Amino acid sequence: MTITLFDLGQRFVGELREIPGPQHDPFIQFCFTKCGYGPDTPDEIAWCAAWLNGLCWLHRYPRSKSAAARSWLTVGRPIALEEARAENDVVILRRGSGVQPGPDVLKAPGHVGLFAGLEDQGRRVLVLAGNQGNAVSIQAFPVDQILGIRRLA
Protein backbone atom coordinates (compact mmCIF):
# COMPACT_ATOMS: atom_id res chain seq x y z
CA MET A 1 0.00 0.00 0.00
CA THR A 2 1.28 3.42 -0.94
CA ILE A 3 0.18 6.44 1.08
CA THR A 4 0.54 9.77 -0.73
CA LEU A 5 0.86 13.23 0.76
CA PHE A 6 -2.69 13.83 -0.40
CA ASP A 7 -3.90 10.74 1.52
CA LEU A 8 -2.11 11.97 4.64
CA GLY A 9 -3.35 15.54 4.21
CA GLN A 10 -6.99 14.45 3.82
CA ARG A 11 -6.85 12.98 7.33
CA PHE A 12 -6.67 16.55 8.67
CA VAL A 13 -9.80 17.86 6.89
CA GLY A 14 -12.36 18.63 9.58
CA GLU A 15 -9.85 17.71 12.28
CA LEU A 16 -7.25 20.50 12.33
CA ARG A 17 -8.07 24.14 12.88
CA GLU A 18 -6.82 27.16 14.78
CA ILE A 19 -7.90 27.44 18.41
CA PRO A 20 -9.44 30.87 19.11
CA GLY A 21 -7.97 32.81 21.99
CA PRO A 22 -4.71 32.35 23.88
CA GLN A 23 -4.40 28.59 23.25
CA HIS A 24 -2.91 27.21 20.04
CA ASP A 25 -3.18 23.92 18.22
CA PRO A 26 -0.14 21.80 19.11
CA PHE A 27 0.11 20.16 15.67
CA ILE A 28 0.19 23.55 13.91
CA GLN A 29 2.90 24.61 16.36
CA PHE A 30 4.81 21.39 15.61
CA CYS A 31 4.61 22.21 11.89
CA PHE A 32 6.11 25.65 12.56
CA THR A 33 9.10 23.97 14.24
CA LYS A 34 9.85 22.31 10.87
CA CYS A 35 10.28 25.85 9.48
CA GLY A 36 12.70 27.03 12.15
CA TYR A 37 10.12 28.66 14.42
CA GLY A 38 9.87 28.01 18.15
CA PRO A 39 7.35 25.56 19.61
CA ASP A 40 5.26 28.42 21.06
CA THR A 41 4.47 30.00 17.68
CA PRO A 42 0.80 31.11 17.65
CA ASP A 43 -1.55 29.37 15.25
CA GLU A 44 -2.87 32.75 14.07
CA ILE A 45 0.24 33.23 11.92
CA ALA A 46 -0.34 32.12 8.31
CA TRP A 47 0.39 28.39 8.44
CA CYS A 48 -0.32 26.90 4.99
CA ALA A 49 3.39 26.40 4.22
CA ALA A 50 4.16 25.24 7.77
CA TRP A 51 1.42 22.58 7.56
CA LEU A 52 2.82 21.30 4.29
CA ASN A 53 6.33 21.21 5.78
CA GLY A 54 4.96 19.17 8.69
CA LEU A 55 3.29 16.68 6.33
CA CYS A 56 6.44 16.36 4.24
CA TRP A 57 8.55 15.84 7.36
CA LEU A 58 6.22 13.04 8.50
CA HIS A 59 6.31 11.44 5.04
CA ARG A 60 10.09 11.98 4.61
CA TYR A 61 9.58 14.05 1.48
CA PRO A 62 11.57 17.12 0.45
CA ARG A 63 10.37 20.31 2.11
CA SER A 64 10.98 24.03 1.87
CA LYS A 65 11.85 24.45 5.58
CA SER A 66 10.18 27.88 5.36
CA ALA A 67 6.79 29.23 6.44
CA ALA A 68 6.65 31.32 3.24
CA ALA A 69 4.24 29.84 0.69
CA ARG A 70 6.35 30.83 -2.32
CA SER A 71 9.35 28.96 -0.88
CA TRP A 72 7.71 25.84 -2.32
CA LEU A 73 8.55 27.10 -5.82
CA THR A 74 12.08 25.78 -5.17
CA VAL A 75 11.14 22.27 -3.98
CA GLY A 76 10.62 19.22 -6.18
CA ARG A 77 10.40 19.48 -9.95
CA PRO A 78 8.06 21.74 -11.94
CA ILE A 79 5.19 20.10 -13.82
CA ALA A 80 2.37 21.38 -16.00
CA LEU A 81 -1.17 21.64 -14.70
CA GLU A 82 -2.20 18.92 -17.15
CA GLU A 83 0.19 16.50 -15.43
CA ALA A 84 -0.94 17.27 -11.85
CA ARG A 85 -2.38 14.48 -9.75
CA ALA A 86 -3.95 14.35 -6.29
CA GLU A 87 -0.97 12.48 -4.89
CA ASN A 88 2.30 14.34 -4.20
CA ASP A 89 1.87 17.52 -6.25
CA VAL A 90 2.08 20.96 -4.65
CA VAL A 91 0.23 24.01 -5.98
CA ILE A 92 1.66 27.46 -5.27
CA LEU A 93 -0.73 30.40 -5.74
CA ARG A 94 -0.37 34.16 -5.79
CA ARG A 95 -2.36 35.93 -3.08
CA GLY A 96 -3.54 39.47 -2.59
CA SER A 97 -5.30 42.13 -4.56
CA GLY A 98 -3.93 44.06 -7.48
CA VAL A 99 -1.01 43.06 -9.62
CA GLN A 100 1.14 40.42 -7.92
CA PRO A 101 4.68 39.43 -8.90
CA GLY A 102 5.32 36.23 -10.81
CA PRO A 103 7.01 33.02 -9.66
CA ASP A 104 10.48 34.54 -9.93
CA VAL A 105 9.74 36.61 -6.78
CA LEU A 106 9.82 34.42 -3.67
CA LYS A 107 9.33 37.18 -1.11
CA ALA A 108 5.72 38.07 -1.89
CA PRO A 109 2.30 36.93 -0.68
CA GLY A 110 1.26 33.43 -1.64
CA HIS A 111 -0.66 30.33 -0.67
CA VAL A 112 0.36 26.68 -0.96
CA GLY A 113 -1.27 23.30 -0.71
CA LEU A 114 -1.72 19.95 -2.40
CA PHE A 115 -3.35 19.55 -5.80
CA ALA A 116 -6.84 18.07 -5.30
CA GLY A 117 -8.24 18.32 -8.84
CA LEU A 118 -9.95 20.74 -11.19
CA GLU A 119 -13.51 21.99 -11.41
CA ASP A 120 -15.61 24.35 -13.50
CA GLN A 121 -14.29 22.85 -16.74
CA GLY A 122 -10.69 23.38 -15.69
CA ARG A 123 -11.07 27.05 -14.75
CA ARG A 124 -10.57 26.43 -11.02
CA VAL A 125 -7.97 24.36 -9.21
CA LEU A 126 -8.92 22.51 -6.03
CA VAL A 127 -6.32 22.82 -3.27
CA LEU A 128 -6.06 20.80 -0.06
CA ALA A 129 -4.28 23.09 2.38
CA GLY A 130 -3.97 24.40 5.88
CA ASN A 131 -5.05 27.90 6.88
CA GLN A 132 -8.06 27.94 4.57
CA GLY A 133 -10.78 29.43 6.74
CA ASN A 134 -8.44 28.84 9.71
CA ALA A 135 -8.56 25.08 9.09
CA VAL A 136 -7.42 22.32 6.76
CA SER A 137 -9.89 22.14 3.89
CA ILE A 138 -10.25 21.82 0.14
CA GLN A 139 -11.01 25.09 -1.65
CA ALA A 140 -11.18 26.18 -5.27
CA PHE A 141 -9.05 28.97 -6.77
CA PRO A 142 -8.96 30.44 -10.28
CA VAL A 143 -6.22 28.75 -12.32
CA ASP A 144 -4.80 32.15 -13.23
CA GLN A 145 -3.60 32.44 -9.60
CA ILE A 146 -1.26 29.45 -10.03
CA LEU A 147 2.43 30.40 -9.82
CA GLY A 148 3.67 26.86 -10.16
CA ILE A 149 3.04 23.19 -9.58
CA ARG A 150 5.80 21.01 -8.16
CA ARG A 151 6.00 17.23 -7.97
CA LEU A 152 7.70 16.03 -4.81
CA ALA A 153 7.93 12.31 -5.64
PETANOR-V588532 format. One record per pair of residues at least 24 apart in sequence whose C-alpha atoms are under 8 Angstrom apart, sorted by the first residue. I is the first residue (numbers start at 1). J is the second residue. Records with the same first field share a line. If there is no record, write none. Layout:
I = J + J
This chain:
4 = 87 + 88
5 = 55 + 56 + 59 + 87 + 88 + 114
6 = 86 + 87 + 88 + 114 + 115 + 116 + 128
7 = 87
8 = 55
9 = 55 + 128 + 129
10 = 128
12 = 136
13 = 135 + 136 + 137 + 138
14 = 135 + 136 + 137
15 = 136
16 = 135 + 136
17 = 131 + 134 + 135 + 136
18 = 43 + 44 + 134 + 135
19 = 43
30 = 54
31 = 55
32 = 67
34 = 65 + 66
35 = 64 + 65 + 66 + 67
36 = 65 + 66
46 = 131
47 = 130 + 131
48 = 111 + 112 + 113 + 129 + 130 + 131 + 132
49 = 111 + 112 + 113 + 130
51 = 129 + 130
52 = 112 + 113 + 129 + 130
61 = 152 + 153
62 = 152
68 = 107 + 110
69 = 109 + 110 + 111 + 112
70 = 103 + 106 + 107 + 108 + 109 + 110 + 111 + 112
71 = 106
72 = 112 + 150
73 = 103 + 106 + 148 + 149 + 150
75 = 150 + 152
76 = 150 + 151 + 152 + 153
77 = 150 + 151 + 152
78 = 148 + 149 + 150 + 151
79 = 148 + 149 + 150 + 151
80 = 149
81 = 149
84 = 115 + 117 + 149 + 151
85 = 115 + 116 + 117
86 = 114 + 115 + 116 + 117
87 = 114 + 115
88 = 114 + 115 + 151 + 152 + 153
89 = 114 + 115 + 149 + 150 + 151 + 152
90 = 114 + 115 + 149 + 150 + 151 + 152
91 = 115 + 127 + 146 + 147 + 148 + 149 + 150
92 = 146 + 147 + 148 + 149
93 = 145 + 146 + 147 + 148
94 = 145 + 146 + 147
95 = 145
102 = 147
103 = 147 + 148
